[in-house]
Amino acid sequence: MHFFIPLYFIVVAVYPNPKSLTRISRHFMLACAFYFGDLFMWFTNALVYQCQLDDYSALADLLSEQRLKPCPPHARFVYGWVPLFEQEYAQQVIGATLINCGKEERLLPRSVLNRVLNEKIQALETTRGYPVKRAEKAQLAQELEFQLLPDAFCVQKHLFALFDNTSNHLIINTSSANQASQLLALLRKSAPSLQLNALVETSHLSMRLTRWVLEPETLPAQFSLSSTCVLSDLKDETKRLQCKGYALPCDEIESLIQRGLCVTELSLIWNERIEFTLTHDF
């Protein structure tokens, strides 16, 4: 389901000093329609950061210096930038710039390593007549990994990110903070002058989500509540309640909120066509 466009709208609505929604949406929708081979590439997640770069035209050359190279024989993985079209490392379309972070990883499942290790340990114990100590087991595991890695298959994974040059936002197509941090680290290394910061909230986003459930009329235009939300205690992460199939707002959810729970995830509908989930920590 293609729901990246409303996700970006909600970012602009939630955070301070929003640009004109009409202007941003026009740039954004044009920039999202990047064509790869025989299919269009759409974002299905969004982690958003503030960014500032004086000259986006130089970005492609900077990224090419940190291009993805083959994973070394004894390395688990390696990161680098992947060209979008032949040697084009940054694709610009009407106020937006798309980039592609690649990861090449050697596949050496832990189960395979453990099986070979156990066989080696059993052979040693049979020969010696006494158990192998823990420190030696750890050393054997390291030696086996070093021995097996060069023969392991390599796979590539791609993570796309989009610069909105007009609003100075970087949107990463992932819901994983760890994946985003890897891309950001490589980006800072490739373009040292690039300034990257987390979005600054006007208030805790869970408070905003909670208000939308209690007062749906405060939602941005073209958005409506769906039937799913997650309630949590911000002081106790173990208290988490997932609510599905409710016609929001409803008395049951309002009662839980009055007891001190806050909405930390909320499903919304954009323009009666696209449903997506917004979390408090995106």
C-alpha positions as CSV (number, residue, x, y, z in Angstrom):
1,M,0.0,0.0,0.0
2,H,1.4,3.4,-1.0
3,F,0.9,5.6,2.0
4,F,4.1,7.7,2.1
5,I,2.5,10.9,0.8
6,P,0.0,11.3,3.8
7,L,2.8,10.4,6.2
8,Y,4.7,13.4,5.0
9,F,1.6,15.6,5.2
10,I,1.2,14.6,8.9
11,V,4.8,15.5,9.6
12,V,4.3,19.0,8.3
13,A,1.1,19.3,10.3
14,V,2.6,18.1,13.6
15,Y,5.8,20.1,13.7
16,P,6.5,23.8,14.0
17,N,6.8,26.4,11.2
18,P,5.2,24.2,8.5
19,K,5.7,25.3,4.9
20,S,2.7,25.6,2.6
21,L,1.1,22.2,2.3
22,T,0.2,22.9,-1.3
23,R,3.7,23.7,-2.3
24,I,5.3,20.9,-0.4
25,S,2.8,18.3,-1.6
26,R,3.4,19.3,-5.2
27,H,7.1,19.0,-4.9
28,F,6.9,15.8,-2.9
29,M,4.5,13.9,-5.1
30,L,6.6,14.8,-8.2
31,A,9.8,13.7,-6.4
32,C,8.3,10.4,-5.2
33,A,7.6,9.1,-8.7
34,F,11.1,7.9,-9.4
35,Y,11.2,5.1,-12.0
36,F,13.5,2.1,-11.5
37,G,13.5,-0.4,-14.4
38,D,9.9,-1.7,-14.8
39,L,8.4,-0.5,-11.6
40,F,7.9,2.6,-9.5
41,M,9.6,2.9,-6.2
42,W,7.3,4.1,-3.4
43,F,8.2,4.8,0.2
44,T,6.1,2.7,2.7
45,N,7.7,4.1,5.9
46,A,9.1,7.4,7.0
47,L,11.6,8.5,9.6
48,V,12.1,12.3,9.1
49,Y,15.0,14.5,10.1
50,Q,15.9,18.1,9.6
51,C,18.8,18.7,7.3
52,Q,20.7,21.6,5.8
53,L,23.1,21.4,2.8
54,D,24.2,24.5,0.9
55,D,24.7,22.8,-2.5
56,Y,22.7,19.6,-3.4
57,S,24.2,19.6,-6.8
58,A,27.6,18.4,-5.4
59,L,26.0,15.6,-3.4
60,A,26.3,13.0,-6.1
61,D,30.1,13.5,-6.4
62,L,30.4,13.3,-2.6
63,L,28.4,10.0,-2.4
64,S,30.4,8.4,-5.2
65,E,33.5,8.6,-3.1
66,Q,31.8,6.3,-0.6
67,R,30.2,4.0,-3.1
68,L,29.4,0.4,-2.2
69,K,32.3,-2.0,-2.7
70,P,32.4,-5.8,-2.6
71,C,32.3,-7.1,1.0
72,P,35.9,-8.1,2.0
73,P,36.4,-11.8,2.5
74,H,36.6,-11.7,6.3
75,A,34.0,-8.9,6.9
76,R,30.4,-9.6,7.9
77,F,29.1,-6.6,6.0
78,V,30.0,-3.3,4.3
79,Y,28.0,-0.1,3.6
80,G,28.2,2.3,0.7
81,W,26.1,4.3,-1.8
82,V,24.6,2.7,-4.8
83,P,23.9,4.6,-8.1
84,L,20.3,5.0,-9.0
85,F,21.0,5.1,-12.8
86,E,24.4,3.9,-14.0
87,Q,26.8,6.3,-12.2
88,E,24.2,8.7,-10.9
89,Y,24.4,8.6,-7.1
90,A,21.8,11.3,-6.5
91,Q,18.7,11.8,-8.6
92,Q,17.2,15.3,-8.5
93,V,13.6,15.9,-9.5
94,I,11.9,19.3,-8.9
95,G,13.1,20.3,-5.5
96,A,13.9,16.8,-4.2
97,T,16.9,14.5,-4.2
98,L,16.8,10.7,-4.0
99,I,19.7,8.6,-2.7
100,N,20.3,4.9,-2.2
101,C,22.3,3.4,0.7
102,G,23.4,-0.2,0.0
103,K,24.6,-2.9,2.4
104,E,26.4,-6.0,1.2
105,E,26.4,-8.7,3.8
106,R,27.9,-12.2,4.0
107,L,25.3,-14.9,5.0
108,L,26.8,-17.1,7.7
109,P,23.8,-18.2,9.8
110,R,24.6,-18.6,13.5
111,S,23.0,-22.1,13.3
112,V,25.5,-23.2,10.7
113,L,28.4,-21.8,12.8
114,N,27.2,-23.5,15.9
115,R,26.7,-26.8,14.2
116,V,30.3,-26.8,12.8
117,L,31.6,-25.6,16.2
118,N,29.8,-28.3,18.1
119,E,31.2,-31.0,15.8
120,K,34.8,-29.6,16.3
121,I,34.3,-29.4,20.1
122,Q,33.0,-33.0,20.3
123,A,36.0,-34.2,18.2
124,L,38.5,-32.4,20.5
125,E,36.8,-33.7,23.6
126,T,36.8,-37.3,22.3
127,T,40.5,-37.0,21.4
128,R,41.6,-35.3,24.6
129,G,39.3,-37.1,27.0
130,Y,38.2,-34.0,28.9
131,P,35.8,-31.0,28.2
132,V,36.8,-28.0,26.2
133,K,36.9,-24.9,28.4
134,R,34.7,-21.8,27.7
135,A,37.6,-19.6,26.7
136,E,38.8,-22.1,24.2
137,K,35.2,-22.5,22.8
138,A,35.1,-18.7,22.2
139,Q,38.5,-18.8,20.5
140,L,37.3,-21.8,18.3
141,A,34.2,-19.9,17.3
142,Q,36.2,-16.9,16.2
143,E,38.6,-19.1,14.2
144,L,35.7,-20.9,12.5
145,E,34.0,-17.6,11.5
146,F,37.2,-16.3,10.1
147,Q,37.5,-19.6,8.1
148,L,33.9,-19.8,6.8
149,L,33.2,-16.2,6.0
150,P,35.1,-16.0,2.7
151,D,33.0,-18.9,1.3
152,A,29.7,-17.3,2.5
153,F,27.2,-16.0,-0.1
154,C,26.8,-12.2,-0.3
155,V,23.5,-10.4,-0.5
156,Q,22.7,-6.7,-1.0
157,K,20.0,-4.7,0.7
158,H,19.0,-1.2,-0.3
159,L,17.6,1.7,1.8
160,F,16.3,4.8,0.1
161,A,16.2,8.3,1.4
162,L,14.8,11.5,0.0
163,F,15.9,15.1,0.6
164,D,13.1,17.6,0.3
165,N,15.3,20.5,-0.6
166,T,12.5,23.0,-0.2
167,S,11.6,22.3,3.4
168,N,15.0,20.9,4.4
169,H,13.8,17.5,5.5
170,L,15.4,14.1,5.0
171,I,12.9,11.2,4.8
172,I,14.2,7.7,5.2
173,N,12.2,4.8,4.0
174,T,12.3,2.7,7.2
175,S,10.7,2.3,10.6
176,S,13.9,1.0,12.1
177,A,15.9,3.6,14.1
178,N,19.0,1.3,13.7
179,Q,18.8,1.2,9.9
180,A,18.3,5.0,9.9
181,S,21.3,5.5,12.1
182,Q,23.5,3.5,9.7
183,L,22.4,5.6,6.8
184,L,22.9,8.8,8.7
185,A,26.4,7.8,9.8
186,L,27.4,7.1,6.2
187,L,25.8,10.3,5.1
188,R,27.7,12.4,7.7
189,K,30.9,10.7,6.6
190,S,30.3,11.3,2.9
191,A,29.1,14.9,3.3
192,P,30.7,16.5,6.4
193,S,29.1,19.9,5.7
194,L,25.6,18.4,5.9
195,Q,23.7,19.3,9.1
196,L,21.3,16.6,10.4
197,N,19.1,16.9,13.4
198,A,16.0,15.2,14.8
199,L,12.7,17.0,14.3
200,V,11.9,19.3,17.2
201,E,8.4,18.7,18.5
202,T,6.2,21.5,19.7
203,S,4.8,19.0,22.3
204,H,5.2,15.3,23.0
205,L,3.7,13.7,19.9
206,S,1.7,11.2,22.1
207,M,-0.1,14.1,23.6
208,R,-1.1,15.2,20.0
209,L,-2.2,11.7,19.1
210,T,-4.3,11.5,22.3
211,R,-5.9,14.8,21.6
212,W,-6.8,13.7,18.1
213,V,-8.6,10.6,19.6
214,L,-10.5,12.8,22.1
215,E,-11.1,15.6,19.7
216,P,-11.2,14.3,16.1
217,E,-12.1,17.8,14.8
218,T,-8.6,18.9,15.6
219,L,-7.1,16.6,12.9
220,P,-5.5,18.2,9.9
221,A,-7.7,18.6,6.9
222,Q,-8.4,15.4,4.8
223,F,-7.4,13.1,7.8
224,S,-9.8,11.0,9.8
225,L,-9.5,8.4,12.5
226,S,-9.3,4.7,11.7
227,S,-10.2,1.9,14.1
228,T,-6.8,1.0,15.6
229,C,-4.6,2.6,18.3
230,V,-2.1,1.7,21.0
231,L,-2.4,3.0,24.5
232,S,0.7,3.1,26.8
233,D,1.8,4.5,30.1
234,L,4.7,6.8,29.3
235,K,6.2,6.2,32.8
236,D,6.0,2.4,32.5
237,E,6.7,0.8,29.1
238,T,5.4,-2.6,30.2
239,K,1.8,-1.1,30.3
240,R,0.8,-1.3,26.7
241,L,-2.7,-2.0,25.3
242,Q,-3.5,-2.5,21.6
243,C,-7.0,-1.6,20.6
244,K,-8.5,-2.8,17.3
245,G,-11.9,-2.6,15.8
246,Y,-13.1,0.5,17.7
247,A,-15.1,3.2,16.1
248,L,-13.0,6.1,17.3
249,P,-13.6,8.1,19.4
250,C,-15.4,5.8,21.8
251,D,-16.2,5.6,25.5
252,E,-13.9,2.7,26.2
253,I,-10.8,4.4,24.8
254,E,-11.7,7.7,26.5
255,S,-12.0,5.9,29.8
256,L,-8.5,4.4,29.5
257,I,-7.1,7.8,28.6
258,Q,-8.7,9.3,31.7
259,R,-6.9,6.6,33.8
260,G,-3.6,8.0,32.6
261,L,-2.8,6.1,29.4
262,C,-1.7,8.0,26.3
263,V,-2.0,7.2,22.6
264,T,1.4,6.2,21.3
265,E,0.3,4.7,17.9
266,L,-2.7,5.7,15.9
267,S,-4.1,4.6,12.5
268,L,-5.3,7.4,10.3
269,I,-7.1,7.6,7.0
270,W,-6.0,10.1,4.4
271,N,-8.7,11.4,2.0
272,E,-10.8,8.3,2.6
273,R,-8.4,6.3,0.4
274,I,-5.2,5.4,2.3
275,E,-4.8,4.1,5.8
276,F,-1.5,4.3,7.7
277,T,-0.1,4.2,11.2
278,L,1.6,7.1,12.9
279,T,3.8,6.3,16.0
280,H,4.9,8.7,18.7
281,D,8.6,8.1,18.2
282,F,9.0,8.3,14.4
